[in-house]
Structures are given as structure tokens and as C-alpha cells.
Amino acid sequence: MSISLSIVIPAYNEAERLGTTLPKILDYLSDNLSESELIVVDDGSTDTTAAVARERLSAAERVRTSVLSYQSNLGKGRAVRLGLLASRGEVALFSDADLSTPITETPKLVAPIFRGEWDLTFGSRALDRTLIGVHQPWRREQGGRVFNLVVRLATGLPFWDTQCGFKAFRMSVCRPILEGATVDRFGFDVELLYIAYRAGLRLKEVPVRWDHYEGSKVNVASDSVKMLGEVALIRQQARRGIYDKAIKASRGST
């Protein structure tokens, strides 16, 4: 079976959400992209995430499905990379398990890649805030703005929202970047975009619909400090040439 689009869902203790969101994704793919696959990556969950994912995916008829599961919690960044690297699609997209960006927004990201216009596209809450239905608590929203400003200043990335959990990749050129990335926790988005930007890939920030759902696993105070530390680590690794091999390989595949 030839796969055009792969969708990857990283999940840590998401049994309750996946019971609702996986059928929505399967219905969308069955109705719009039969040559597709859906991969759930169970990132060492302590609940029934893997079992729920397998049960819901067993109902798929026209979509290729799989569940990757392991015992240790390795971090969202690692889960995303493992899922993307296991994908078979020409284009692969990862989405948060809660579908805070509705799966129906998928064409905004993947269609321009299929048309050959971009190599990596990613959803943004900052470019058109009228698309936000339910906002985050004020403190989290302001913290996100400050973090993205720091990212712009520290990395030179000309984007306004690096953290939205809705990103799509042309795998032929992005695979070396995924293989060369090292950040496993919440700063992984910045690292992927940074390496791709340094490699000269065509990146596009796309305004998408978005709704906040309760139950986020991000602690505003402690995780913000960790994320800033990861941004500093990305700069250090860039200076040490850690990303040079991935950048060269990605450039060579364009």
C-alpha cells in the first residue's frame, strides 16, 4: 500500500482523550485520504493509553495503523521523532492527542507540501488570534509569548509560534533533521525548526484554528525554565557543530 500522508500522535497518559480523538482522525482520513496511516506513540504511559489506542485503531479499514509503545517516559520530543521516523508517508504530520488544532485543519499544512511549495509547515496561534476559540489561562498565554520572543532573539528564527503541536514534514528532506535532533522534552519543536532553518529548507508558519483543553501536562513555572535551558542547549550544540551532519544531509536531499 502506497502511503501519501502519515499522522503521528504522541501520547502520555492520554487514554481518556484518545478514546474520543482517534475515531475522529480515522473518520477524517477514511473520508479524505485513503492512502494514509495513523501512528500512535505511547510514551511510557502508566494508564491504558496503549490498550485504548489499539482498540480504537482496530476499527480502521482503509487506513494503515500502528501503535508504538515502550515502558519508559522518554519525552514528547522523542515520541514525535520515533513516530515520524517510523512513518511511511511522503508527508508526515504530528498532532497533539487532544486535537487542540482540529484534524480538519490538516490541508492547510499538507497541501502546500504536496504542491512542492514548502518542506516544513507548522500551525501558529500567533498569526491570526481570531482563530483561537478557547484561550489558555492568561498566565500561560503570556508565558508563551515571552518564550517565543526569547526563541526569536536566541536563535534568529523569524517565527511567532514555535510550540503549536501541529507540524508537517516532507520526509525526504526532513528525515536527516529528525535523525540529528537531540532534545527530547518540550524544547524539541524549536530544535527541529532551528536545524531545518539552518539547512535552508522552506519553512512556512500557517495560522490554524486552536482551542485550549484542560489537562495540559506543562507546568508553567518549572517547564518554562526547562524550555529556556533547552534553547540555550540548542545554541551551544549549534556552536559545537552537533547539527552540521544533519544540516549537510538535509541540504543534499533537496
N, C-alpha and C positions, 0 to 999 in steps of 0.2 A: 504493500500500500504506500503510495507516494504521499508524503506529508507536506502541506504548504504552510500551515501555521501550528505552532505548539504554544500552549498556555501552561505556565508553571505557577502553582500555588504553594508558597512556603507556609508551613503551619506548625505552630507550637501551642498545644492545648487548645485546639480550635474545634473540638468535636461538635459542640453545640452549633457553631456558625456553619461549619461545613455541611451539616445536615440540611441546611436551607440553601446555601450558596452554590454547592456543586450541581444540584439539579438545574439551577438557572444557567450555569455555564454550559452544561451538556445540551440543554434545550437550544441555547443560542448557537452553539457550534453545529448541532444537527440541522438546524434550520438554515444556517448561512454558510457553513464551511465544513462540508462532509469530509474533506481530505485534511483532517486535523487531529491533534492529540491533546490530551489533558493529563498533566503530571502533577500529582500532589507529593510534596516532600515533607514528611513527618519528621520534624527536627527534635527528636528525642522527647516527645510528649509523654507526660505522666498520666494523661487521661486516655480516652478511647479514640483519639484522633485517627489513628491508622485504620482501626476497625470500621469506623464510620465512613472514612474515605473509600475503603474497599467495597463496602456495602452499597454506597451511593453510585460508585463508578461501575459496579457490576450490571447496572441497568442500561449502560451505554450500548448502542447497537451500531451506530455509524461513525463513532469517534473512537480512536485508539486511546486507551487509558492505562495508567500505571501509578503505583504508589511506591515511593522510595522511603524507607523507614530505617532509622538507626537508634541506638539506645541513648547516646549522649546528646545533650543540647549543645550544638556547635555554633549556633548563632544564625540569625536571619540571612546575613550575607553569604555564609557558607551554604545554607539551604538553597538560596536562589541560584548560586553558581552551579551547584551539583545538579539542580533541576534543568537549568539551561544547557549545561554540557551534556546531559543525557537526552536532550530533545533531538528530534529528527527533522524538524521543520526548517524550511528555508528562512522563515522568520519565527522568532520566539518572543513571547511576551510574558512577563510575570506580573501578577496581580495579588494584592493583599487578600487574605481569606475572607474578610468581611465585605468585600466588594464595595468599599467606600467610593471608589470610582466604578460606576455600573459597567458591567461587561459589554453593554451596548455601545460604549464609547470606543471599543476596540478599533473600528475602522479609522478613527481619527489618527491612530498611531501606525497601524499596519499598512493601510492603503498607500500612503506616500512611500513606504519602503518597497512595497511590491512594484510601484511605478518607477523605482530607481532614483527617487529624488533625495532620499536620506538613508543613512546607515544605522542610526540610533535615534529613536524618538522617545520622548518621555512626557508624561502628564504633568501639568502645572496648575496649582491652585492660585498662583500669584498673578498670572497674566490677565485673567478675567474673573474677578471675585464675585461677579453676579451669578456665576455658575455654581457657587457653593450654596447648597441647600441648608444643611445644618452645620453651623460653625463649631469649631473646637472651643473649649473654655478659653476665656480671654488670655489667661496666663500662658497657656500652651501656644496659642496663636502668635502672641508677641514674641515668645521664645523662639518659635520657628523663624520669624522674620529676622531676629537678631542673628540666629545661627546661619541663615543663608547670606546675610551681609558679611559675616566673618568668612564664610566659604569663598565668597567673591573676592574679598581682599587677600585671603591667604593663598588661593590657588590661581586666581586670574580667570576663573570660569565666568563667562558672561551670562549666567542664568540666574533666575529669581526663585526657583523652587527645585532643589535637587532631591528632596526627600519624599515626594509623592510616590506611593507604591504601585506605579503603573508605568512600565517601561518596555519598549520593544526593540529588538536587535536583529540586524541582518547577520545571521550566524556565520556566513562565510568570511566576514571581515572582523566580527566581534569575538569569535572563539578564542583567538590568542589573548585578547584582553581579559576575558573571563579566566583563562588559564593562568594569567600572570598576576591577577589580583590577590591580595593577601588579607584584607580587612574582613573579619567575619561578623562583626556586630553592626550597629546602626549607621556607622560611617561608610558602609560599603558602597552606597549609591554615589557618594562624592568620589570615591576612588575609581569606580568604573567610568564615570563621566570624565574625570581628570585624565585617565590613561587614553580614553578614546579621543579626547580633545587634543592631547599632545600628539597622538598618532595622525592627526589631520583628518579624522573621519567627519562625515557630515552629520551634525547633531542638530536636532530640532526640538525646542520646548513647545508643547502644544497645550492650550487651555482645555481643561476637561471638567465635566460635572463631578462634584465631590460632596459627600456627606460624612459628617463625623458620627461614629458609632461608639458607644461606651464600651469599655473593656480593653482599652489600649494597654499594651504591656510596656509602654515607655514611661519611665519616671522622669518628670520634667527636670527636677533638680539634679539627681545623680547621673542620669543618662546624658543630659546636656553636657556635663563636664567630661564624660567619657567620649562623647562625639567630638568635642573640641580637641581632646587628646588624640583622637584618630585622625583628625585633619592635620594636626602637627606631625603625626607619624607619616602621613602621605607625603608631606613636604620633605621630610627627612629622607624617606625612601627614594623620592624622585632625585634628590641631590646625590644619593649614593648609587644611582643608576639601576635600582632594583627593577624599574619598569622598562628599561631600554630594550630588552629582548622582546617583550610583548609589543612594544610600540613598533619595532622594526618588523616583526612578523605580521602585524596588522596592516602596516603600510604595504608590505609585499603582497598581500592578498587582495588589495583593492584593484 
